[in-house]
Amino acid sequence: MLYFSRWKAILIWLATALSILVAIPNFLPKATLDALPSWVPKKTMTLGLDLQGGSHIMLKLERGDIVKERMQTALDDVRTNLRKAGIGYTGLNGSGQKLTFKLRDVTQIDAARDALKDLTALVSLGGLSGGSIQEATLSNTDDGAFELDLTDQGINYRVQSAVSQSIEVVRRRVDELGTTEPLIQRQGSDRIIVQVPGLDDPQRLKAILNQTAKLTFHLVDNSMPAVDAVNGRPPANSEVVYSNDDPPVPYLIQKTAILSGENLVDAQPGFNQQNSEPIVSFRFDSAGAQKFGRVTQEHVGEPFAVILDNQVITAPVINEPILGGQGQISGNFTVESANDLAVLLRAGALPATLTVVEERTVGPGLGADSIRAGFIAGVIGLIAVIAFMTFFYGTLGMIANLAMIINVLMIIAILSLLGATLTLPGIAGIVLTIGQAVDSNVLFYERFREEVKAGRSIPQAMEAGFNKAFGTIIDANLTTLIAAVILFYMGSGPVRGFAITLSIGIITTVFTAYTVSRLMIAIWMRRTRPKALPKGVRTGFFDFAQIRFMAIRNYTFAISAALTIGAIAGFATLGLNLGIDFTGGSIIELKAKQGDANIGDIRERLGTLNLGGLQVQGFGEPSNVLVRVQSQEAGENAEQSAVNKIRGELSEQYEFRRVEVVGPSVSGELAMTGIIGVGLSLIAIMGYIWVRFEWQFAIGAIIATLHDLLLTIGLFVFTGLEFDITSIAAVLTIVGYSLNDTVVVYDRLRENLRRYKKMPLPLLIDTSINSTLSRTILTSVTTMIAILALVVFGGDVIRGFTISMLFGVVVGTFSSIYIAAPVLILFKLRPDTFDKDKDNKATAEIQSPAV
């Protein structure tokens, strides 16, 4: 009903006012926000790394380190337990997850099993779930051969525990850097995501996160020169460890550590009072202080080595006993490296090595450019859509525009309340919502016009228009929402930001269309008491459209088939220009610090680094360059090594504005996730259409959607646009939009099938398409206007993403008319299967409402 009780109207305006109040802080400077009273909402959206700069790093805990550590522990335990039990053995050896040995005396088999029973005991998992696991199994043969196997279940348990421990260590390290609002969380079973916004030096972050920081103190073995030990064989209880100097210096040290970093309670950077060189001062706990004092007292005049991650940092001589539990580490430190070492020691050691498998770093300069580009694109798109709607609908258009602005403010308010992260693709999602938000109003306005033409009074026509349009609005928006939700669960990073804003935009669009728009129209009608259609509505020329779309369906089928076959052939022969998200490798965006970039010089200098396939090309302005490096074959760490080499070569002349590194393991997962996401979206949407319509409609929607997908793939193939993870987001958006358009046509077609059972199906389809033609054209044009603003003004980073979406709107509009509808003729849809009673209900007279 267009009647709104006072309390309903108050609630709607209250929700609108609160949305504006919550959204406004996002547009105010921080100084202004700080000056506002405490009761005023001040929470704002969190800007993504692509907008404010910073680093996104995915770390993978090396399972091999855990296996190696567990095997070494098992070897020590077997050796210790058998010796304690007085059991002789030979051939003790460990490889992978299997440990073997043989007893000297086969009569001691039972004694050996009893001595090793602790190693195979069940381990309680703890926590709320409880339960227990067996970390090792023991088996033997009659001849005294034993085999101890570390179970996968036990290793997985250790990996999970190590990841939890690593998260805490990583958090302490990042917090020590003084960064604001870092995000550190587990992903999957063996990975950690670290996001640090506003970070100026991502290299320092990676260096700190990469180090295990295992600190130990060892006595130096002076029984033989270290060089002789390198060339010969060191004593059984000693080993050669190299320093971190350039070139490295070998030291012969005792294997058994005096103390480890676990006994440290503090570490601080400082300066040596004698020579002012940077040092790191440390302090042991009471137990560590006593042990360190006793050892240094016993070995005065002898050197001892401080070892960090299997490298000798320093090896000073003990001049006098160190009894206070305090000392200092000196070496070739800079102020920054001394501070970083202190950070590592305070945070503690990692239980295993963390390897960077994915990195996405954006400099603050590029982030500011992205904000400016996104804002300009959004404002231009908004102004263009407002002008378009005002021209075609006059007063009603201005009401739709006001509802659209409220809709955008509601999106921003909800994002602020949720603490969601706004990314550059997220801005694209808001702009796309601007284009699609008018669709609900256009659907209603066109239904309203039809009811007026049918002879209803203005109040009756308004009510009937809302009632008939609302089901179509729900169907059309739900298809896009399904794609957006699946995109959120299957996507990551900026793609999730796009999915969140699009999903929220769809929900707020339906809400504003059904409440805010209706309330404003009710107020307008109550005040003006219109007797006829407002003069500002200029869509009447569509009423005379009697286009015979189905008459040329064979030709359009042939053209579409040829284009589709061409796209498939191009995909099979030329292939896609896959981005690093799917192939692995690195992308580096550079900006010359002075003048224009010298592409030829960059190509020549990088060609000497032996990095394999390498592309250097202009990107946007003359001072910008994009460098693409193929995936390195030497493992995950090789990708980081390649980027470091490029930094070393170009950092003096060029600013590194953006760095994206994707390791081979992550790229394979992203490719599979993208394929699964598209497949699940299609299945879910087709299932929804099958339930809401007849099976022929679902088949028609499938064929039309596949047509749009294949043509979009053809666009990427023949234009050479890079196909990356954001392209998957574009494809899923195209799926949603295409089905949105198709559902509108199908909804009208279903209505007409109930009304005109004798009309030939081709003519009935033409009638349905012509009756929705105004909506199809107006919605498509407004959406294209909004996306075109992104293409032109949104910046180079998302240009491929927005171009593909613009193309998708065009082919989606085409397919809803020339593919989805004619397919129903091919599958012989029968009008007599529709219930006449439903038609009677759909066309029943609606009493004049109170306005």
ABEGO torsion letter per residue (X at the ends): XABBBAAAAAAAAAAAAAAAAAAAAAABBAAAAAABBAABBABBBBBBAAAAEEBBBBBBBBAAAAAAAAAAAAAAAAAAAAAAAGBBBBGBBBBEABBBBBBABAAAAAAAAAAAAAAABBBBAEEAAEEBBBABBBBBBAAGBBBBBBBAAAAAAAAAAAAAAAAAAAAAAAAAAGBBGBBBBBBEAABBBBBBBGBABAAAAAAAAABAGBBBBBBBBAABBAAAAAABBBBAABBBBBBABOBBBBBBBBABBABBAAABABBBBBBBAAAGBBBBBBBBBAAAAAAAAAAAAAABGBBBBBBBGGBBABBBBBABBBAAGBBBBBEBBBAAAAAAAAAAAAAEBBABBBBBABBBBBBAAAAAAAAAAAAAAAAAAAAAAAAAAAAAAEAAAAAAAAAAAAAAAAAAAAAAAAGBBBBAAAAAAAAAAAAAAAAAAAAAAAAAAAAAAAGBBAAAAAAAAAAAAAAAAAAAAAAAAAAAAAAAAABBEAAAAAAAAAAAAAAAAAAAAAAAAAAAAAAAAAAAGBABBBAABAAAAAAABBBBAAAAAAAAAAAAAAAAAAAAAAAAAAEBBBBAAAAEEBBBBBBBABEBBBAAAAAAAAAAAGAEBBBBBBBEBAABBBBBBBBBAAEAAAAAAAAAAAAAAAAAABBBABBBBBBAAAAAAAAAAAAAAAAAAAAAAAAAAAAABBAAAAAAAAAAAAAAAAAAAAAAAAAGBBBBAAAAAAAAAAAAAAAAAAAAAAAAAAAAAAABAABBAAAAAAAAAAAAAAAAAAAAAAAAAAAAAAAAAAEAAAAAAAAAAAAAAAAAAAAAAAAAAAAAAAAGBBAAABBAAAAAAAABBBBBBBX
